[in-house]
Amino acid sequence: MYVRDAKNREEVWLLDHIEEMELDETAFRSRDYVIALDEQTGEKAGFGRIRIHKVDGDDVCELTSIGVLPEWRGQGVGAHVIERLIEHARDEGFSFVYALVDEPSYLARFGFERIAEDELPDVLQGRLTEKRENVSPEAVSMVLSVSEFVMLARFREAFKRAESGDDEEPEESAEDFGIDPDSASYKYDTGR
């Protein structure tokens, strides 16, 4: 498994899965996303976005639209997507990263802490209201000092061994289609 920046050609895939998972697609730009992939098969496992809000001289960095496909959950994929996004934030010079989420306990594992709404930058106060109205009624605000990001060893190990939870397609039989193989006649059976 590895995480890389999204490519323009993956825009449709991203939009489909964002919609399917009912995530926030506000101001969508595929270049803001990272994607986790299986090294062997190239199968996409998860994604996430860093959104930079331009504010007069004091830009704000938001982590948003983090999703892991059901068959890849519980294997450290989301943790590594978040790690890559935090690295991007650090590279862009941000000391703090904000997130507006409905599952704060997940991000708390990495050092994120709840923050009062009135302590959020103004642009995120508006985003929180909008997100509650349109996507996530239970959303709360969180913040992380980039220097305090924590990646637990168990997530790193799980990610190294991650495999798709999809089983191979079962072989289909005549019975699956309501056909009794002992008494059915077939297209080229002449009955002789």
C-alpha positions in Angstrom: 0.0 0.0 0.0 1.1 3.6 -0.6 -0.5 7.0 -0.7 0.1 9.5 -3.6 -1.4 12.7 -5.0 -4.5 12.2 -7.0 -4.4 12.6 -10.8 -6.8 14.6 -13.0 -8.0 11.3 -14.6 -9.2 10.1 -11.2 -11.7 12.9 -10.8 -14.8 10.8 -11.7 -13.7 8.0 -9.4 -13.3 10.5 -6.6 -16.6 12.2 -7.2 -18.4 8.9 -7.4 -17.0 7.7 -4.0 -17.5 11.1 -2.3 -21.1 11.0 -3.3 -21.5 7.4 -2.3 -20.0 8.0 1.1 -22.0 11.3 1.4 -18.9 13.3 2.1 -18.3 17.0 1.5 -17.5 17.9 -2.1 -17.6 21.7 -1.8 -15.2 23.4 -4.1 -14.0 20.1 -5.5 -10.5 20.1 -7.1 -8.9 16.7 -7.8 -5.4 18.1 -7.3 -6.2 18.7 -3.6 -6.7 15.0 -2.9 -4.4 12.1 -2.1 -5.3 8.5 -2.9 -4.2 5.2 -1.1 -3.5 2.4 -3.5 -2.6 -1.3 -3.4 0.9 -1.6 -4.8 0.2 -5.0 -6.4 -3.1 -4.5 -8.0 -3.4 -0.7 -8.3 -6.8 -0.9 -6.6 -7.8 2.3 -4.9 -8.5 2.0 -1.2 -9.1 5.5 0.2 -8.7 9.2 -0.3 -8.7 12.5 1.5 -8.3 16.2 0.8 -6.5 19.2 2.2 -8.4 22.5 1.5 -6.6 25.8 1.9 -8.8 28.8 2.6 -7.3 32.0 1.4 -7.8 34.6 4.1 -6.2 38.1 4.1 -2.6 37.2 4.9 -3.5 34.3 7.3 -4.5 31.2 5.2 -6.3 28.4 7.0 -5.8 24.7 6.3 -8.7 22.2 6.5 -8.6 18.4 6.3 -11.8 17.2 4.7 -13.5 14.5 2.6 -11.6 11.5 4.1 -13.0 8.2 3.0 -11.9 4.6 2.9 -13.7 2.0 0.8 -15.6 -0.5 2.9 -13.5 -3.5 1.9 -10.3 -1.6 3.1 -11.5 -0.3 6.4 -9.7 -1.3 9.7 -6.4 -1.7 8.0 -4.7 1.7 8.5 -5.6 3.2 5.2 -7.4 6.2 6.6 -4.5 6.8 9.0 -2.0 6.9 6.2 -4.2 9.2 4.1 -4.3 11.6 7.1 -0.5 11.3 7.6 0.1 12.3 3.9 -2.3 15.2 4.2 -0.6 16.4 7.4 2.8 16.2 5.5 1.3 18.4 2.8 0.2 20.9 5.4 3.6 21.0 6.9 5.2 21.4 3.5 2.9 24.4 2.8 4.1 26.0 6.1 1.0 25.5 8.2 1.4 25.0 12.0 -2.3 24.0 12.5 -4.7 21.9 10.6 -8.5 22.0 11.2 -11.1 19.5 10.6 -15.0 19.6 10.7 -16.1 16.0 11.4 -18.9 14.0 12.8 -16.6 11.3 14.2 -14.1 13.2 16.4 -12.8 10.1 18.2 -11.1 8.9 15.0 -9.1 12.0 14.6 -8.3 12.2 18.3 -6.1 9.1 17.8 -3.7 11.3 15.8 -3.6 14.2 18.2 -6.6 16.3 17.0 -8.4 18.1 19.8 -11.9 19.6 20.0 -12.0 23.4 19.6 -14.8 25.7 20.5 -16.7 27.0 17.5 -16.0 30.6 18.5 -12.2 29.9 18.5 -12.3 28.7 14.9 -11.1 31.1 12.2 -14.1 33.0 10.7 -13.9 31.1 7.4 -14.3 27.8 9.2 -17.2 29.0 11.4 -19.1 29.6 8.2 -18.0 26.2 6.8 -19.1 24.4 10.0 -22.6 25.9 9.7 -22.8 25.0 6.0 -21.5 21.5 6.6 -24.1 20.9 9.4 -26.9 22.1 7.1 -25.9 20.2 4.0 -23.7 17.1 4.8 -23.1 16.4 8.4 -25.6 17.6 11.1 -23.4 16.3 13.9 -20.1 17.9 12.8 -17.8 19.3 15.4 -14.6 21.3 15.0 -11.2 20.0 15.7 -7.6 21.3 15.5 -4.2 19.7 15.4 -0.8 21.3 15.9 1.1 19.8 12.9 4.2 19.2 15.1 2.1 17.0 17.4 0.8 14.6 14.8 0.9 11.0 16.1 0.9 7.8 13.9 0.3 4.7 16.0 2.5 1.7 15.2 -0.5 -0.6 14.9 -1.8 1.6 12.0 1.5 1.5 10.3 1.8 -2.3 10.6 -1.8 -2.8 9.5 -1.2 -0.6 6.4 1.8 -2.7 5.4 -0.4 -5.9 5.3 -3.6 -4.3 4.0 -5.7 -6.4 1.6 -9.0 -5.8 0.0 -11.8 -7.5 1.9 -13.5 -8.4 -1.3 -13.7 -12.1 -1.9 -13.4 -13.5 -5.4 -16.6 -13.8 -7.2 -18.2 -17.2 -6.5 -18.6 -19.5 -9.4 -22.2 -19.4 -10.7 -24.2 -22.6 -11.2 -27.3 -23.4 -13.0 -29.2 -23.5 -9.7 -28.3 -19.8 -9.2 -30.6 -19.0 -12.2 -33.4 -21.3 -11.1 -32.5 -24.1 -13.6 -32.6 -27.7 -12.6 -29.6 -29.2 -14.3 -31.0 -32.7 -14.2 -34.2 -32.0 -16.1 -33.4 -28.9 -18.2 -33.0 -29.0 -21.9 -30.4 -26.9 -23.4 -30.2 -24.8 -26.5 -28.5 -27.4 -28.6 -30.1 -30.4 -27.0 -32.2 -32.1 -29.7 -33.8 -34.6 -27.3 -32.5 -37.6 -29.2 
